[in-house]
Amino acid sequence: MYLIAGCVQNSPRRYAKIMSSSIGHKPAKVISVTSGKGGVGKTHTTINLGLALCSMGKRVLLLDADLGLANINIMLGFKPAATLHDVLSGGAAIRDILVRYTDGLDVIPAASGIPEMVSLGEDEKASLISGFDEFATDYDYVLVDTAAGIGDSVLYFNAAAEQVLVVIDPEPTSITDAYALIKVMAAQWSSKEFDVIVNRVPVGSDGRGPFAKLAAAAGKFLPVSLNYMGAIAEDDSLVDAVMKQTPLLKLYPNARASRDIYRLAKKISANEGSRTPKGGLQFFFRSLLEQGA
């Protein structure tokens, strides 16, 4: 258990006062990027989507929510001086750990190799709410790179986000594990809508085949709606970018996969006028707290 300086009692109603400072300003839209299994390209999708949104003039915050096995900083090629672990242990404030990767794109790094980070208690969630609220209106988007699978922290982040992007690839295990994630979200959190991205699509395919398999199973057995957001091509340039710890869009902005990611960013940006009541950075963390209570 972490010691949180100045934490409040464990009642969600006691946190309402934390939310008052950003009234009158449009809060960031929180989008979780998630997957049923690892290895489908979720993290590189999150990073490059953030860069694509920045190229459109948006202010973006990347939150590494793979709390015990952080890797956004590894893929971006930097070692953070402090992480969310330092915030939760009382050694730093949220602003202290923010990393400015490039103009318009900031990163909140998580810890790696610290098992306690995957099971946040009520005080830890309260501390995060308080820390994030002070800059809830500094960004247009917060992209949350969750861990893979159906762990508690994954479910919390997905349930609290305004939009959930489920990343799959053509492998059958990716599709079945994504179905399992959606099934648990629907059963435990009454989540109804999911957007799907198909990664590593062979050249000449539009990715609708894997999506159709997932949508057919979900439509038959689950009370959910799946929306096809698009596909990202299989591209050797991406493999090279990962090895060089540099985002694809920086190294190869004209690669096939880069063009696909730009199209995805435009599609997300085009939906800015449609916001749901639970959207917004401070509301995201309040919802995260209340759902875990």
C-alpha positions as CSV (number, residue, x, y, z in Angstrom):
1,M,0.0,0.0,0.0
2,Y,1.3,3.4,-0.9
3,L,1.3,6.4,1.4
4,I,-0.7,9.3,-0.1
5,A,-0.1,12.7,1.5
6,G,-3.3,14.5,2.3
7,C,-5.6,11.8,0.9
8,V,-9.4,12.0,1.7
9,Q,-11.7,9.5,3.0
10,N,-13.0,6.6,0.9
11,S,-16.3,7.9,-0.3
12,P,-16.8,8.9,-3.9
13,R,-19.0,11.9,-2.9
14,R,-16.1,13.3,-1.0
15,Y,-14.2,13.8,-4.3
16,A,-16.8,16.0,-5.9
17,K,-15.0,19.2,-4.7
18,I,-11.8,18.1,-6.6
19,M,-13.7,18.5,-9.9
20,S,-14.7,22.1,-9.6
21,S,-11.6,23.9,-10.9
22,S,-12.2,23.2,-14.6
23,I,-15.9,24.2,-14.8
24,G,-16.5,26.3,-17.9
25,H,-13.8,24.8,-20.0
26,K,-14.0,21.9,-22.4
27,P,-12.2,18.9,-20.9
28,A,-10.0,16.6,-22.9
29,K,-11.7,13.6,-24.6
30,V,-10.4,10.4,-23.1
31,I,-9.8,7.5,-25.5
32,S,-8.6,4.1,-24.3
33,V,-6.6,2.0,-26.7
34,T,-6.9,-1.6,-25.6
35,S,-6.6,-5.3,-26.7
36,G,-7.5,-8.8,-25.6
37,K,-4.0,-10.0,-26.0
38,G,-0.5,-8.6,-26.3
39,G,1.5,-8.3,-29.4
40,V,-1.1,-6.8,-31.7
41,G,0.5,-3.4,-32.0
42,K,-1.6,-1.6,-29.4
43,T,1.2,0.7,-28.0
44,H,2.6,1.8,-31.4
45,T,-0.9,2.5,-32.5
46,T,-1.5,4.7,-29.5
47,I,1.8,6.6,-30.0
48,N,1.5,7.2,-33.7
49,L,-2.2,8.1,-33.4
50,G,-1.2,10.8,-30.8
51,L,1.4,12.2,-33.3
52,A,-1.1,12.2,-36.1
53,L,-3.6,14.1,-34.0
54,C,-0.8,16.6,-33.1
55,S,-0.1,17.1,-36.8
56,M,-3.7,18.3,-37.0
57,G,-3.1,20.9,-34.3
58,K,-4.5,19.0,-31.4
59,R,-3.0,18.9,-27.9
60,V,-2.5,15.3,-26.9
61,L,-1.5,13.5,-23.7
62,L,-0.4,9.9,-23.7
63,L,-1.0,8.0,-20.5
64,D,0.9,4.8,-20.1
65,A,-1.7,2.7,-18.3
66,D,0.1,-0.6,-18.5
67,L,0.9,0.1,-14.9
68,G,3.3,-2.7,-14.1
69,L,4.9,-3.2,-17.5
70,A,5.3,0.2,-18.9
71,N,6.7,0.5,-22.4
72,I,5.6,3.8,-24.1
73,N,8.9,5.4,-22.9
74,I,10.8,2.4,-24.3
75,M,9.2,2.8,-27.7
76,L,9.9,6.5,-27.6
77,G,13.5,6.0,-26.6
78,F,13.7,7.9,-23.3
79,K,14.1,7.0,-19.7
80,P,11.8,8.9,-17.4
81,A,13.2,10.6,-14.3
82,A,10.0,9.8,-12.4
83,T,6.8,7.8,-13.1
84,L,3.3,7.3,-11.8
85,H,4.8,5.1,-9.0
86,D,6.5,8.3,-7.6
87,V,3.1,10.1,-7.7
88,L,1.4,7.3,-5.8
89,S,4.1,7.0,-3.3
90,G,3.9,10.8,-2.6
91,G,7.3,11.6,-4.1
92,A,6.1,13.7,-7.0
93,A,3.1,15.5,-8.4
94,I,1.6,14.7,-11.8
95,R,3.2,17.7,-13.4
96,D,6.6,16.7,-12.1
97,I,6.5,13.5,-14.2
98,L,5.1,14.9,-17.4
99,V,7.5,14.4,-20.4
100,R,7.3,16.7,-23.4
101,Y,8.1,14.4,-26.2
102,T,7.4,16.9,-29.0
103,D,5.4,20.1,-29.5
104,G,1.8,19.2,-28.6
105,L,2.5,15.7,-27.3
106,D,3.1,15.0,-23.7
107,V,3.6,11.6,-22.0
108,I,2.8,10.4,-18.5
109,P,5.1,7.4,-18.0
110,A,4.1,4.4,-15.8
111,A,6.4,2.2,-13.8
112,S,7.8,-1.1,-14.9
113,G,8.5,-4.2,-12.8
114,I,6.5,-3.0,-9.8
115,P,3.7,-5.5,-9.1
116,E,1.8,-3.2,-6.8
117,M,1.0,-0.8,-9.6
118,V,-1.5,-3.2,-11.2
119,S,-3.9,-3.1,-8.2
120,L,-4.7,0.5,-7.2
121,G,-6.5,1.1,-4.0
122,E,-9.1,3.8,-3.3
123,D,-6.5,6.2,-1.9
124,E,-4.3,5.8,-5.0
125,K,-7.3,6.5,-7.3
126,A,-8.2,9.6,-5.2
127,S,-4.6,10.8,-5.5
128,L,-4.7,10.5,-9.3
129,I,-8.0,12.4,-9.5
130,S,-6.6,15.3,-7.6
131,G,-3.4,15.3,-9.6
132,F,-5.0,15.2,-13.0
133,D,-7.7,17.7,-12.4
134,E,-5.4,20.7,-12.4
135,F,-4.6,20.3,-16.1
136,A,-7.8,18.7,-17.3
137,T,-8.3,21.4,-19.9
138,D,-4.7,21.5,-21.1
139,Y,-5.4,18.9,-23.8
140,D,-7.8,18.0,-26.6
141,Y,-7.2,14.3,-26.2
142,V,-5.9,11.9,-23.7
143,L,-4.9,8.5,-25.2
144,V,-4.8,5.8,-22.6
145,D,-2.6,2.8,-23.5
146,T,-4.0,0.1,-21.4
147,A,-2.4,-3.3,-20.6
148,A,-3.6,-6.2,-22.6
149,G,-6.2,-8.7,-21.4
150,I,-9.0,-8.4,-18.8
151,G,-7.2,-7.4,-15.6
152,D,-8.9,-5.0,-13.2
153,S,-7.0,-2.0,-14.3
154,V,-7.8,-2.6,-17.9
155,L,-11.5,-2.9,-17.2
156,Y,-11.4,0.3,-15.1
157,F,-9.7,2.4,-17.7
158,N,-11.9,1.1,-20.5
159,A,-15.1,1.6,-18.6
160,A,-14.3,5.1,-17.6
161,A,-13.1,6.3,-21.0
162,E,-15.3,8.2,-23.4
163,Q,-14.3,6.1,-26.4
164,V,-12.8,2.6,-26.5
165,L,-10.6,1.5,-29.4
166,V,-10.1,-2.2,-29.5
167,V,-7.0,-3.2,-31.5
168,I,-7.0,-6.6,-33.2
169,D,-4.9,-8.3,-35.9
170,P,-5.9,-11.1,-38.4
171,E,-4.7,-13.9,-36.0
172,P,-7.5,-16.0,-34.7
173,T,-6.3,-15.7,-31.1
174,S,-6.4,-11.9,-31.3
175,I,-10.0,-12.0,-32.4
176,T,-11.1,-14.5,-29.7
177,D,-9.3,-12.6,-27.0
178,A,-10.8,-9.3,-28.1
179,Y,-14.2,-11.0,-28.0
180,A,-13.5,-12.1,-24.4
181,L,-12.5,-8.5,-23.4
182,I,-15.7,-7.1,-25.0
183,K,-17.8,-9.8,-23.3
184,V,-16.4,-9.0,-19.8
185,M,-16.8,-5.2,-20.4
186,A,-20.5,-5.8,-21.4
187,A,-21.2,-8.1,-18.5
188,Q,-19.4,-6.3,-15.7
189,W,-19.6,-2.7,-16.7
190,S,-22.6,-2.6,-19.1
191,S,-20.3,-1.2,-21.9
192,K,-22.3,-1.1,-25.1
193,E,-20.1,0.5,-27.8
194,F,-16.6,-0.4,-29.0
195,D,-14.6,0.9,-32.0
196,V,-12.3,-1.6,-33.6
197,I,-9.0,-1.1,-35.4
198,V,-7.5,-4.0,-37.4
199,N,-3.7,-3.9,-37.3
200,R,-1.1,-5.7,-39.5
201,V,-3.4,-6.1,-42.4
202,P,-1.8,-7.6,-45.5
203,V,-1.4,-5.4,-48.5
204,G,-4.5,-5.6,-50.7
205,S,-6.8,-6.2,-47.8
206,D,-9.0,-3.6,-46.1
207,G,-9.2,-5.5,-42.8
208,R,-12.9,-6.0,-42.9
209,G,-12.5,-9.8,-42.8
210,P,-11.2,-10.0,-39.2
211,F,-13.6,-7.3,-38.1
212,A,-16.5,-9.2,-39.6
213,K,-15.6,-12.3,-37.6
214,L,-15.5,-10.4,-34.4
215,A,-18.6,-8.5,-35.1
216,A,-20.5,-11.6,-36.0
217,A,-19.7,-13.3,-32.8
218,A,-20.5,-10.2,-30.7
219,G,-23.7,-9.6,-32.6
220,K,-24.9,-13.1,-32.0
221,F,-24.1,-13.4,-28.3
222,L,-23.6,-9.9,-26.8
223,P,-25.7,-6.8,-26.4
224,V,-23.0,-4.5,-27.9
225,S,-22.4,-2.4,-31.0
226,L,-19.0,-2.6,-32.8
227,N,-17.9,0.1,-35.2
228,Y,-15.2,-0.5,-37.8
229,M,-12.7,2.4,-37.6
230,G,-10.2,1.2,-40.2
231,A,-7.1,-0.9,-40.8
232,I,-3.4,-0.3,-40.5
233,A,-1.3,-2.1,-43.1
234,E,1.4,-4.6,-42.3
235,D,4.6,-2.6,-43.0
236,D,8.3,-3.4,-42.7
237,S,8.8,0.3,-41.9
238,L,7.0,-0.2,-38.7
239,V,9.3,-3.0,-37.6
240,D,12.3,-0.8,-38.3
241,A,10.8,2.1,-36.4
242,V,10.1,-0.1,-33.3
243,M,13.7,-1.4,-33.4
244,K,15.0,2.2,-33.6
245,Q,12.7,3.3,-30.7
246,T,11.3,6.1,-32.9
247,P,7.7,6.5,-33.9
248,L,6.8,5.4,-37.4
249,L,5.3,8.8,-38.3
250,K,8.6,10.5,-37.5
251,L,10.8,8.1,-39.4
252,Y,8.5,7.2,-42.3
253,P,5.6,9.7,-42.6
254,N,4.8,8.5,-46.1
255,A,4.7,4.7,-45.3
256,R,1.5,2.7,-45.9
257,A,0.9,2.3,-42.2
258,S,1.5,6.0,-41.6
259,R,-1.1,7.0,-44.1
260,D,-3.5,4.6,-42.5
261,I,-2.9,6.1,-39.1
262,Y,-3.4,9.6,-40.4
263,R,-6.8,8.5,-41.8
264,L,-7.7,7.0,-38.5
265,A,-6.8,10.3,-36.7
266,K,-9.0,12.3,-39.1
267,K,-11.9,9.9,-38.5
268,I,-11.5,10.4,-34.7
269,S,-11.2,14.1,-35.0
270,A,-14.3,14.3,-37.2
271,N,-16.4,12.9,-34.3
272,E,-15.4,15.7,-31.9
273,G,-18.8,17.2,-31.9
274,S,-20.3,14.0,-30.5
275,R,-19.4,13.8,-26.8
276,T,-20.9,11.5,-24.2
277,P,-21.6,12.6,-20.6
278,K,-18.8,10.6,-19.1
279,G,-16.2,12.1,-21.3
280,G,-13.4,14.4,-20.0
281,L,-10.2,13.9,-18.1
282,Q,-11.4,14.8,-14.6
283,F,-14.6,12.8,-15.1
284,F,-12.6,9.9,-16.4
285,F,-10.7,9.6,-13.1
286,R,-13.8,10.3,-11.0
287,S,-15.5,7.4,-12.9
288,L,-12.5,5.3,-12.4
289,L,-12.7,5.8,-8.7
290,E,-16.5,5.3,-8.4
291,Q,-16.4,2.1,-10.4
292,G,-13.7,0.6,-8.2
293,A,-15.5,1.5,-5.0
